[in-house]
């Protein structure tokens, strides 16, 4: 019993021994994680909004072109949304090599981050559009609004709380994806936690990296919740 307590105390000491942490590396890794998240979420927002709009506008339409477009977009969205991220990032390595010239580093992680998250966000955007009261859209059509006017004056403003809420969820998922990408050389806190924390047996590094990721996630959630409250007038 006493030996078990000593072992437990030794493990705890390893987690709170911050003397071996290189804080400059921790700061750099944090910057890489934040950079990957921001860089990818901007493109995910634009691409996901476009894909969500395509899904919404073509779903249930009777024309052959609309049916074909919906089938193609829905198929691609479902495929890339279903592939586990760690498999996807390995699967598209040749494409990443051609696109950015490398398969390691924060920039090399962006294609996988975008391809995995944009379809997920597109579905959230589509759901947001579907929740809009049909009467509002019909009223705009009755007043002679064009398709583009309905999109940027009705669809997007009316679904903006759902769009922002979905973007918050997607951004938090992206933070987790950056950690997984770090394990195979993308940099960031995931890479630091794996190389210095796990492989070099420095649990304190892993603990601090985890705590920083939690702070990032809580900050994103706080900002997203406040934004939704300010936007939602219901």
C-alpha positions as CSV (number, residue, x, y, z in Angstrom):
1,X,0.0,0.0,0.0
2,X,2.8,2.4,0.9
3,X,4.7,1.6,-2.2
4,X,1.6,2.4,-4.3
5,X,1.3,5.7,-2.6
6,X,4.9,6.5,-3.4
7,X,4.4,5.6,-7.0
8,X,1.4,7.8,-7.2
9,X,3.2,10.7,-5.6
10,X,6.1,10.2,-8.0
11,X,3.7,10.4,-11.0
12,X,2.1,13.6,-9.6
13,X,5.5,15.1,-9.1
14,X,6.3,14.5,-12.8
15,X,3.1,16.3,-13.9
16,X,3.9,19.4,-11.7
17,X,7.6,19.5,-12.4
18,X,7.7,22.5,-14.7
19,X,11.5,23.0,-14.5
20,X,12.1,21.2,-17.8
21,X,9.5,23.1,-19.8
22,X,11.0,25.3,-22.5
23,X,8.6,28.1,-22.4
24,X,9.8,29.6,-25.6
25,X,8.9,26.4,-27.4
26,X,5.6,26.3,-25.6
27,X,4.9,29.9,-26.8
28,X,5.9,29.1,-30.4
29,X,3.7,25.9,-30.4
30,X,0.8,27.9,-29.1
31,X,1.2,30.5,-31.9
32,X,1.3,27.7,-34.4
33,X,-1.9,26.1,-33.1
34,X,-3.7,29.5,-33.1
35,X,-2.3,30.2,-36.6
36,X,-3.5,26.9,-38.0
37,X,-6.9,27.4,-36.5
38,X,-7.4,30.9,-37.7
39,X,-6.0,30.2,-41.2
40,X,-8.2,27.2,-41.7
41,X,-11.4,28.6,-40.1
42,X,-11.4,31.6,-42.5
43,X,-11.4,29.3,-45.6
44,X,-13.8,26.8,-43.9
45,X,-16.3,29.6,-43.2
46,X,-16.3,30.8,-46.9
47,X,-16.3,27.3,-48.4
48,X,-18.8,25.9,-45.9
49,X,-21.1,28.8,-46.5
50,X,-21.0,28.2,-50.3
51,X,-21.5,24.5,-50.0
52,X,-24.3,24.9,-47.5
53,X,-26.0,27.3,-49.8
54,X,-25.7,24.9,-52.7
55,X,-27.1,22.1,-50.7
56,X,-30.0,24.2,-49.6
57,X,-30.8,25.7,-53.0
58,X,-30.6,22.4,-54.9
59,X,-32.3,20.1,-52.4
60,X,-35.8,19.1,-53.5
61,X,-35.6,20.9,-56.8
62,X,-37.1,19.1,-59.8
63,X,-34.8,20.2,-62.6
64,X,-32.2,17.7,-63.8
65,X,-29.3,20.1,-63.2
66,X,-30.3,20.9,-59.6
67,X,-30.7,17.2,-58.8
68,X,-27.3,16.4,-60.3
69,X,-25.6,19.2,-58.5
70,X,-27.2,18.3,-55.2
71,X,-26.2,14.6,-55.6
72,X,-22.6,15.5,-56.4
73,X,-22.2,18.1,-53.6
74,X,-24.0,15.9,-51.0
75,X,-21.9,12.9,-52.0
76,X,-18.6,14.8,-51.6
77,X,-19.8,16.4,-48.3
78,X,-20.8,13.1,-46.8
79,X,-17.5,11.4,-48.0
80,X,-15.1,13.9,-46.5
81,X,-17.2,14.5,-43.4
82,X,-17.1,10.7,-42.7
83,X,-13.4,10.1,-43.1
84,X,-11.5,10.2,-39.7
85,X,-9.2,13.2,-39.7
86,X,-6.0,11.3,-38.9
87,X,-6.7,9.0,-41.9
88,X,-7.6,11.9,-44.1
89,X,-4.3,13.8,-43.4
90,X,-2.3,10.8,-44.4
91,X,-4.5,10.0,-47.4
92,X,-4.0,13.5,-49.0
93,X,-0.3,13.8,-48.3
94,X,0.6,13.6,-52.0
95,X,-1.9,16.4,-52.7
96,X,-0.5,18.4,-49.8
97,X,3.0,17.9,-51.1
98,X,2.1,19.3,-54.5
99,X,0.0,22.1,-53.1
100,X,2.3,23.5,-50.5
101,X,5.6,21.8,-51.2
102,X,5.9,19.9,-47.9
103,X,4.0,17.4,-45.8
104,X,5.3,18.8,-42.4
105,X,4.7,22.1,-40.7
106,X,1.7,24.2,-39.9
107,X,1.1,25.2,-43.5
108,X,1.0,21.6,-44.6
109,X,-1.8,20.8,-42.2
110,X,-4.1,23.4,-43.7
111,X,-5.5,21.3,-46.6
112,X,-6.5,18.5,-44.4
113,X,-8.0,20.8,-41.8
114,X,-10.0,22.6,-44.4
115,X,-11.1,19.5,-46.3
116,X,-12.3,17.7,-43.1
117,X,-14.1,20.7,-41.6
118,X,-15.7,22.5,-44.5
119,X,-18.2,19.7,-45.2
120,X,-19.1,19.5,-41.6
121,X,-19.7,23.2,-41.4
122,X,-21.6,23.1,-44.7
123,X,-24.2,20.8,-43.2
124,X,-24.6,23.1,-40.2
125,X,-25.1,26.0,-42.6
126,X,-27.7,24.0,-44.5
127,X,-29.6,23.2,-41.3
128,X,-29.6,26.9,-40.4
129,X,-31.1,27.8,-43.8
130,X,-33.8,25.2,-43.4
131,X,-34.9,26.5,-40.0
132,X,-35.8,29.9,-41.6
133,X,-39.6,30.6,-41.6
134,X,-40.8,29.9,-45.2
135,X,-43.2,32.8,-44.9
136,X,-40.3,35.3,-44.7
137,X,-38.8,33.9,-47.9
138,X,-42.2,33.9,-49.7
139,X,-42.8,37.5,-48.6
140,X,-39.5,38.5,-50.1
141,X,-40.3,36.7,-53.3
142,X,-43.7,38.4,-53.4
143,X,-42.1,41.8,-53.2
144,X,-40.0,41.0,-56.3
145,X,-36.7,40.2,-54.6
146,X,-34.2,38.5,-56.8
147,X,-32.5,35.2,-55.9
148,X,-29.3,37.0,-54.8
149,X,-31.3,39.6,-52.8
150,X,-33.1,36.7,-51.0
151,X,-29.7,35.1,-50.2
152,X,-27.9,38.1,-48.7
153,X,-31.0,40.0,-47.4
154,X,-33.1,37.1,-46.0
155,X,-31.3,33.7,-45.9
156,X,-28.0,34.9,-44.4
157,X,-29.3,37.5,-41.9
158,X,-32.1,35.2,-40.7
159,X,-29.8,32.2,-40.2
160,X,-26.9,34.2,-38.8
161,X,-27.2,33.0,-35.2
162,X,-27.1,29.4,-36.5
163,X,-24.2,30.2,-38.8
164,X,-22.1,31.7,-36.0
165,X,-23.0,28.9,-33.6
166,X,-22.0,26.3,-36.2
167,X,-18.8,28.2,-36.8
168,X,-18.0,28.1,-33.1
169,X,-18.5,24.3,-33.0
170,X,-16.4,23.9,-36.1
171,X,-13.6,26.1,-34.8
172,X,-13.4,24.1,-31.6
173,X,-13.2,20.9,-33.7
174,X,-10.4,22.4,-35.7
175,X,-8.4,23.0,-32.5
176,X,-8.6,19.3,-31.8
177,X,-7.7,18.5,-35.3
178,X,-4.5,20.7,-35.1
179,X,-3.5,18.6,-32.1
180,X,-3.9,15.4,-34.1
181,X,-2.1,16.9,-37.0
182,X,0.8,17.8,-34.7
183,X,1.4,14.1,-34.0
184,X,2.5,13.6,-37.6
185,X,4.7,16.7,-37.8
186,X,2.4,19.7,-38.3
187,X,3.8,21.5,-35.3
188,X,1.7,23.2,-32.6
189,X,0.8,22.1,-29.2
190,X,-0.1,18.6,-30.3
191,X,3.4,18.1,-31.7
192,X,5.0,19.5,-28.6
193,X,2.9,17.3,-26.3
194,X,3.8,14.2,-28.3
195,X,7.5,14.8,-28.9
196,X,8.5,16.5,-25.7
197,X,5.7,15.3,-23.4
198,X,5.3,11.6,-24.5
199,X,8.5,10.5,-26.2
200,X,10.8,12.3,-23.8
201,X,8.7,11.4,-20.8
202,X,7.9,14.9,-19.6
203,X,4.3,14.7,-18.5
204,X,4.4,18.3,-17.3
205,X,4.8,19.4,-21.0
206,X,1.7,17.4,-22.0
207,X,-0.2,18.9,-19.0
208,X,0.6,22.5,-19.9
209,X,-0.1,21.9,-23.6
210,X,-3.5,20.5,-22.6
211,X,-4.3,23.4,-20.4
212,X,-3.4,25.9,-23.1
213,X,-5.7,24.0,-25.6
214,X,-8.5,24.1,-23.0
215,X,-8.0,27.9,-22.6
216,X,-8.2,28.3,-26.4
217,X,-11.3,26.2,-26.6
218,X,-13.1,28.0,-23.7
219,X,-12.1,31.4,-25.3
220,X,-13.6,30.4,-28.6
221,X,-16.8,29.1,-27.0
222,X,-17.1,32.3,-24.9
223,X,-16.7,34.6,-27.9
224,X,-19.1,32.5,-30.0
225,X,-21.8,32.5,-27.3
226,X,-21.5,36.2,-26.8
227,X,-21.7,36.8,-30.6
228,X,-24.8,34.6,-30.9
229,X,-26.5,36.5,-28.1
230,X,-25.8,39.9,-29.7
231,X,-27.0,38.7,-33.1
232,X,-30.1,36.7,-32.1
233,X,-33.0,39.2,-31.8
234,X,-35.6,36.6,-31.1
